[in-house]
Each structure stands twice: as structure tokens, then as C-alpha cells.
Amino acid sequence: MSQTTDKPTRVMPSAAPTEAELAAWADLPRDEQVRRYQEMFKHPDCNTFTTDTPDEILAAARKRVAARRHG
């Protein structure tokens, strides 16, 4: 019988990580954590300016989550 784990194979920084993601992140060496942060910040979305306030961004994210739960 094969064993499965809840650990993600390619964990990246997250604003809302699962317990499995937290454990997988903690298992990474510090230099790998830094490399993954650098990779994440190279993404075009991390270099886009917005006039939205943090509260507006949070409200929009909550709306998307609610839509996924009900859709």
C-alpha cells in the first residue's frame, strides 16, 4: 500500500498557508526559503502598482473566496 502525505511538493510563500504548507516551509533550508521569496517577487503581479487601499484589496479577496464557496 502506498503512503501519501499532506505536504505540498512545491511550497511557496503565502498570506494564508495551510498547516501542511507551514510545516513544509519550516522544513526548507533558509537559503531555499530566500530563493523562493526572490522567485515570488519577480512575478509581474508583484510589480504592479494600484490605487486600491489595503481594506479594498482585502474586501475583494474575501468576496472572491465567498464566491468560490457558493459557486
Backbone bond lengths (Angstrom), bond angles and torsions (degrees), N, CA, C in turn:
res aa  C-N    CA-C-N  psi(-1)  N-CA   C-N-CA  omega(-1)  CA-C   N-CA-C  phi
1 M - - - 1.443 - - 1.526 108.34 -
2 S 1.310 117.26 132.07 1.452 120.12 -179.87 1.520 110.64 -82.30
3 Q 1.314 113.90 150.69 1.456 119.20 178.33 1.517 109.21 -101.56
4 T 1.327 115.92 144.03 1.451 120.46 174.92 1.514 107.78 -118.80
5 T 1.316 114.93 155.95 1.460 120.02 177.64 1.513 108.80 -124.82
6 D 1.312 115.13 159.95 1.460 120.12 176.35 1.522 111.69 -89.87
7 K 1.340 116.95 -1.75 1.453 119.64 -177.10 1.522 110.37 -75.24
8 P 1.337 116.04 129.85 1.465 118.79 175.88 1.532 110.16 -67.71
9 T 1.315 116.95 149.68 1.456 119.91 -179.24 1.525 111.65 -85.10
10 R 1.303 118.21 -22.29 1.477 121.55 -176.33 1.521 109.23 -136.26
11 V 1.313 116.67 67.92 1.459 121.03 -177.34 1.532 110.19 -72.33
12 M 1.326 115.03 137.29 1.463 122.54 177.52 1.520 108.17 -126.38
13 P 1.335 117.30 162.33 1.458 119.79 177.24 1.525 110.25 -56.64
14 S 1.317 115.99 143.32 1.455 120.66 -177.37 1.518 109.93 -146.91
15 A 1.323 116.09 145.23 1.465 120.78 176.19 1.515 111.25 -75.92
16 A 1.311 117.17 -21.49 1.464 121.36 -178.54 1.526 109.70 -138.82
17 P 1.336 116.85 68.93 1.462 119.19 -176.74 1.527 112.40 -74.39
18 T 1.320 114.83 151.98 1.458 120.71 173.04 1.528 108.20 -79.36
19 E 1.321 116.44 169.68 1.464 119.92 176.92 1.523 110.54 -61.31
20 A 1.330 116.75 -39.48 1.465 120.49 179.06 1.531 110.86 -64.47
21 E 1.332 117.18 -39.57 1.467 120.54 178.21 1.527 110.89 -66.56
22 L 1.326 117.21 -39.72 1.465 120.31 177.47 1.529 111.01 -61.03
23 A 1.323 116.15 -43.91 1.460 120.46 179.85 1.522 110.94 -65.56
24 A 1.327 117.19 -43.10 1.466 120.95 179.95 1.526 110.55 -64.70
25 W 1.339 116.67 -39.87 1.465 120.98 179.22 1.531 110.14 -64.04
26 A 1.327 116.15 -43.40 1.466 120.82 -179.98 1.522 111.51 -63.61
27 D 1.329 117.59 -28.05 1.463 121.87 179.54 1.529 112.96 -76.21
28 L 1.336 117.24 -17.21 1.466 120.23 -179.38 1.520 110.64 -75.15
29 P 1.329 116.79 144.20 1.471 119.13 172.58 1.534 109.65 -64.75
30 R 1.317 116.25 152.29 1.467 121.05 -177.45 1.527 111.96 -55.34
31 D 1.330 118.76 -43.10 1.463 120.06 -178.82 1.526 111.78 -63.60
32 E 1.327 117.66 -31.45 1.467 120.49 176.75 1.530 110.28 -72.84
33 Q 1.321 117.69 -37.57 1.465 120.65 175.37 1.526 110.09 -60.42
34 V 1.317 116.51 -46.19 1.467 121.23 179.09 1.524 110.43 -61.29
35 R 1.344 117.23 -44.12 1.465 120.94 179.56 1.528 111.12 -59.72
36 R 1.335 116.59 -40.49 1.461 120.01 -179.38 1.526 111.98 -70.55
37 Y 1.335 116.79 -35.19 1.474 118.92 173.53 1.525 109.75 -63.04
38 Q 1.319 117.47 -44.81 1.464 120.96 178.83 1.519 111.08 -60.02
39 E 1.328 116.90 -41.84 1.463 121.90 178.19 1.531 110.26 -61.44
40 M 1.326 115.81 -44.23 1.455 120.43 -179.02 1.531 110.99 -62.30
41 F 1.341 116.61 -43.07 1.464 119.72 -176.64 1.521 113.37 -73.69
42 K 1.327 117.69 -11.36 1.463 120.88 175.06 1.521 111.91 -79.94
43 H 1.327 116.64 -14.46 1.463 120.85 -178.52 1.532 109.55 -64.05
44 P 1.344 118.15 139.57 1.467 121.08 -178.94 1.536 113.90 -55.18
45 D 1.307 118.22 -32.81 1.467 119.95 -179.92 1.526 112.22 -63.80
46 C 1.314 117.16 -23.87 1.468 120.65 -179.83 1.525 111.98 -82.31
47 N 1.313 117.14 -4.66 1.459 121.48 -178.91 1.519 111.88 -118.68
48 T 1.315 116.69 21.93 1.454 121.36 -179.29 1.520 109.23 -106.49
49 F 1.315 116.34 125.52 1.455 120.47 179.09 1.518 110.01 -85.79
50 T 1.307 115.83 151.32 1.455 121.16 179.24 1.523 109.55 -140.87
51 T 1.304 115.83 155.08 1.465 120.46 174.98 1.524 110.66 -96.04
52 D 1.348 116.44 -1.74 1.466 120.49 178.12 1.525 109.90 -66.25
53 T 1.312 115.24 143.28 1.461 120.04 175.71 1.532 109.02 -81.71
54 P 1.322 118.02 161.89 1.464 119.50 175.97 1.536 111.96 -56.52
55 D 1.318 118.19 -38.04 1.465 120.76 178.57 1.526 111.72 -64.15
56 E 1.325 117.01 -38.13 1.465 120.64 178.02 1.527 111.04 -67.72
57 I 1.302 116.93 -39.58 1.468 121.30 178.29 1.522 109.73 -64.48
58 L 1.327 116.75 -43.99 1.457 120.98 179.07 1.533 111.42 -63.75
59 A 1.319 116.97 -42.71 1.474 120.95 179.00 1.528 110.56 -62.33
60 A 1.323 117.56 -41.88 1.468 121.06 179.28 1.524 110.81 -65.56
61 A 1.330 116.85 -39.88 1.465 120.16 178.90 1.524 110.50 -65.35
62 R 1.321 116.84 -42.15 1.464 120.02 178.42 1.521 111.37 -64.17
63 K 1.314 116.73 -35.68 1.467 120.87 178.17 1.533 110.44 -65.14
64 R 1.342 117.02 -41.55 1.466 120.78 178.30 1.522 111.24 -64.66
65 V 1.331 116.89 -41.29 1.470 120.75 178.71 1.519 109.91 -63.28
66 A 1.324 117.39 -44.70 1.461 121.23 179.83 1.528 110.69 -62.35
67 A 1.316 117.79 -38.94 1.463 121.95 179.71 1.534 110.33 -65.24
68 R 1.328 118.12 -37.70 1.462 121.39 178.63 1.526 110.95 -66.42
69 R 1.323 116.14 -37.95 1.468 120.27 -178.95 1.508 111.99 -68.99
70 H 1.321 116.76 -31.37 1.463 120.77 -176.46 1.521 112.95 -103.06
71 G 1.307 116.53 -0.69 1.456 118.70 -175.08 1.423 114.39 -111.35
